Amino acid sequence: MHYLELTLATPEENLALDEALLEEAEASPSPMETLRVWESPETVVVVGRSSRVEEEVNLTFCREQGIPVLRRPSGGAAVGLGPGCLMYALVLSRESRPEIRRIDAAHGYVLGKTAAALNTHVPEVACAGTSDLVLTQGGSSDAPWLKFSGNSVRVKRRHLLYHGTLLYDFALDRISQCLLMPPRMPAYRAGRGHDRFLANLPLARPAICSLLSLAWLANAPTQEWPSDRTALLVAEKYCRESWNQGESSPDYSNL
């Protein structure tokens, strides 16, 4: 698997590159898999493909603070990105990996491998809900689980894009400022606000990147990426108000 550690200049480009990597793999005559990691240098809010922005984002605060609100091509609810939030994207072959041919199975497969890798350094890591990674606080049944990773998927015929957040040194109060309570919540959240629900994974970025690379056997570092397709997606989609603020048609396969 290729390993690409690359953060582009703008949040629009970074979102577009994830999609461009999926399209590049889909167009390849043979299976093409990549693990990409990146980290936004500025605070950004990213909503899901089917999100209603006004229901999930504190638009007044974001506008006052100049925080971009963008839309990704996969499902799920709004997330806050920025320094201290590592982003990862996996482009995986559905032909080579029968375990991911069903969406529910894909969540379990990807998060299971990722959690197992992180467990080697942080034993409290576990999977929760549909697509979350949490800290179980020593496995105590009395202590509520704390989420540090949310994930979503975009599926093509031969490949899928599985990407998500890994909070490790993020200013968590920014999330409460930028986001409203989500319209859908997993049962384990128990109605908690962002400030009581989220936590940082107690690992430094280099360690997280190394563990992800080992978990996915991403041992072929590359600096090649589909720059032309990324630029076209930025121009045609990610820079357009109609995409970022508009209400997309539901895409339940990516929830």
N, C-alpha and C positions, 0 to 999 in steps of 0.2 A: 504493500500500500504506500502511496505517496504521502509525504508529510510536508505541509506548507504552513509555515509560520509567517503570516503576512497581514499587516494592518494597512489599509489604504488611507488616502488623505481625508476622505469625507465619509460620514455614516451611510450616505446613499450608495457610495461605491462598495462599501463593505457588505451591505445587504445584497447588492447586485452580484457580487462575486460568488457568494454562496449559491445563488441560482444559476449563475453561469457555469460553475463547476458541475452542477447536476446536468445541465444541458449538454456540456462537453462530453460527459460520460455517456449520456444517452445516445449521442451521435457516434460514439466510438464503435468500431466493428467488434470489439471484444470488451469484456468487463473492465471497468476502469474505476478504481477506488482511491479516495483521498481523505486524509484527515487534515483539516485546516484549523488553526487557532489564531485568534486575533483579540484585540482589546481596544475599545473606543477611548480616545484621550479626552473626550467631552461627554457630558451627560446627554443621553438620548432616550426617548421613549419609543418603543417599537410595539405596535399592536399586531394582533393576528390577522390572518387573511380575511376572516369573517367578522372581525370586531366592529362594533359600533363605537367610534372614537369617543363620542360624548358620554357614553355609559361607563367607560373604563379609565378615562384620562382627565385630570384636572387641567383643562385647557387654559383657564385663566392664569394659573400659576406658570404653566409652561410658556405661554406667550409673554408674560411679564419677565421671565428669566431668560428668554431666548432659547428655550430647549426645543430642539426639533422633535416632531411627532411623525414617525414614519411607519410604513406597513411592510411586513415580511410576506413571503409567498406561502408560508405554512400556517397551520391553525393555532389554537390556543388564545390566551388572553394577553393583555398588555404587560410589558416588562420594562424595567429601567436599566439602562446600560451606562457604563462609564468606567473611569479608573477603578481598578479593584474588582472588576467583573470580567472574568475571562470568558470569551465566547469560543465554542468549538463547533465545527461542522463536519459531519461524516457523510461522504457520498459512498453508498454501498450498493453492490450488485445483487439484485434480487434473483438473478440466475445462479450465481455462485453460492448464495446463502439462502437455502430454502426456509430457514428460521424466520426470515423477515417478509415472507410473501403475504402474510396477513398483518394488518396494521396493529392489532392488539399484541400480536406476537412480536412485532418489531420493537415496540416499547419495552417489553420484557427482556428481549435479547440484548438490545443496546444498553439499556440502563443496568442490566445485570452484569454485563462485562465491565462497564464503567465503575459501578459500585464495588465490584470485587477488586479492581485495581486500587481504588482509593482506600479500601478496607485494610490494605497492607500497611498503611500509615495512620489511618483514622478508623479504628474498629467500629465507631458509632454510625458509620454511613449505611443507609438502607434505602431501598426503593419504597415509594409511597404514592397513593393516588394512582392516576393514570400514567403520569409522565414526570414525576418529581423525584429528586434525590433529597434526603433529609438527614439530619443528625438526630439520633435517637437518645442522646444525652445519657449514655451508659446503659441503654436498654431499659431504663426505669419506666414502669407502667404509669407512674405518677407524674412524670415530667412530659409535657407535650412535645411532640416532634417539631423540629425547626427546619424549614426548607432553605436550601442553599442553591438549588438547581431546578430550573423549569425547562422543559424540552418540547419540541414539536417536530412534525414530519411532513414532508412533501413527497408525493409518490408519482413516479413516471412508470412506464411499462417495464423497463429493464433495470432501472436504478431508483433509489430513493435518497432524499436528503434528510438526514436526522441532525438537528442542531439545537443548541441550548446554551444556557447561562451557567456559570460556575462562580458564585460569589465567594471571594476569598479575602478582600480588603476593601470592601465597598462601603461608602457612607450610607448606611441603611436608612437614615432619616430622609434621604432624598426620595426614596420610593414612596413613603407616606405623603410627601409633598406633591409628587408628580401624578400618582395614581389614585383613583377611587377604589372602593371595594369592588372586586370582580363580580360579574353577574352570576358566575358559576364557581362553586368552591368544593374541593374534596371534603369528605366527612371529617378527616383527621384535622382539618384546619379549625373546626369547632367555632367558626365565626370570628376568629381572632383578626385584629387589624394587622397591617403590614409590620408595625413595630414589634409586635409580639409573636409574629409568625415566621420571620426571616432571620437568618444568621449567616455569618461568614464561615466558610470551611477553614479550619485551622491548618492550612498548608500554604506555602509560598508558591508563586506562579511557576518558577522553574521545576519544582517538584511535581506540580499538577501536569504540566506539559510532558514531563518525562513519563509519568504513570500512564497518561493517555496513549502516548506513543508505544509504550510497551504492551498495553492492553490490546491494541489494534494492530500490532506488528507493523506499525508505520515507520519502517526502517529505510525508506528511500526519500531522503530530503530533496526538495525541489524548490526552485524559484520561478518555475514556469507557471503561468496562469493565463486564462482566456481574456486578455485585456480588451480586445476589440468587442467581444460580446458583452463584457461587463460595462463598457462605455455606452453601448447601445441600450442596454437595459436601464442604465441610469437616465438616459435621455428620454426613453419611451415610457418608463414606468416610475422609477424611484424618485425622480425630481418633479413629478406631476402631482398637483393638488388633487386631481380626480382619483388618483390611486391611493395616496396617503390619507386623505380625509374622507373619501367617498365610502359608501357602504357597499362592500363586495357581496356577491351572491354567496350563500352558504356553501361550504366545502367540508361536509361532515367527516370525510375520510381522514382529515388532518387534525381532528380534535383530540 
